[in-house]
């Protein structure tokens, strides 16, 4: 089974995964915009048993807009890179920011969520399922 590694900017925090992601989503929520500094974030989700984390992280737990759910971001305390997270919506899975894999062949998003916050100039490939809020 193929392995991939996502690493923070300074290299102190890394996440190694086995196999292909269970899901890849482009998220347009305002939290992801703040987390990434971009109009959207792209996250890959893996079952926890296929994820290995090395290094130290700090965490930030936040609510999910309009729900009772939470999401906990884990970031490198040295460089601030927000590498991975755990979300109530995806219990038993780890979300990993796709950009930290530095892999231009990484699978693209199969859906776009929180499109109610999508910037007008952002366009996803035709046929990409979109959800104004989170996909369930």
N, C-alpha and C positions, 0 to 999 in steps of 0.2 A: 504494500500500500504506500502510495507516494506521501511524502512529508513536505510541509511548507513551514517557513518561520516568518513571523511578524516581529519586528524589532523597533523599539522606540528610537528617537533621534540620536540619543547618546549611547545606545546599546546595552544599557543596564537592565532593561526589562524586555523579555522576549516571550513569545507564545509560539509553541510548535504544535501543529495540527497534523492529523493523519487523514488521508483521503480527501474527497471532494466535500464542499460545504453542503449542509442540509438545505440551506436557503441563503440567498443573497438578495438584499433589499436596499433600495435607495430611499433614504428618509429625508423628507423636506421639513421636518418639525423645527420649530424655533430653537429647541435645545440642541439639536444636531448642528444647526447653523452656528450657534455659539461655540459648540464643542470643536468644530472643524475650522471655523473662520471661512466657510464656504457656503453656498446656497443649499447644499444638501450633503449628507454623509452616506457612504456605502458601507454596509455591514454584512459580514459573512457569519453564519451561525453554524456551530458544530456541537454535537453532543459532548457533554463534559468529559466523558471517558476517552474522547479522542483528542483532548487538549492537555498540553503540559506547559506550565507557566514557570519561568525562571526569573529571579530578580525580585526586587522590592517594589510594591506599589502602594499608593495612597488611594483612598476611595472617596467618592462623592455620591450620596444617595439623593435622588430627586423623585418627585411625583411625575406622573404621566398625565398630560393635559386632559381634563374632562373625565378622568377615571380614578379609581381607587388604587391603581397599580403603581409600582415603583420601578425604577431602573437605577442600578449602581454602576457608575463609571469607575474604572481603575486606570490610574495614570502614573507615569514615572515621577517620583518626587524630585529627581534631578533635572530633567529637561522639560517636564510638563506634558509629554505626549500622552494623549488619552487612547490607549491601545486596545482595551477590551472592556466588556460590561456584562452584567447579568440583568435580565429583565423578567419581571413576573409573568409577562405574556409568553415567554419562551423558557419556562422552568426546565431545568435539566440541560440547558444549552448555554454556551458562551458566545457572545457576539464579539467580533473582532473587526476593527476598522481596516478595510481592504487595502488602503494605501500603505499601511505598514508592512505589507508583504513585498512591496517593490517588485511586483510580478505583472507585467503588461498582458500576460496571457491568462490572468485570473478570470474566472467566469464573471460575466456582467450581471447586473441586477435582473432578477426575474419579475420584479414588481417595484412600483414606486408608491410609498405611503406618505401620509400627511400632506397630500397635494394641495390641501386648502391653504398651505403656507408656501407653495411653490412659487419661485420667482417667474415672472411672465416670460422671460427670455430662455428659461431652462426647458429643453425638449428631450424627452426620452424616446428611444426607438419606437416606431409605429408598432402597435400591437402589445406594448408593455401594459399589463394590467395596472390600473391606478386606483388608489383608495384615498378619499379625502382625509381619513383618519388612519389609524393603524389597521393593518390587515389582521384578521383573526385566524 
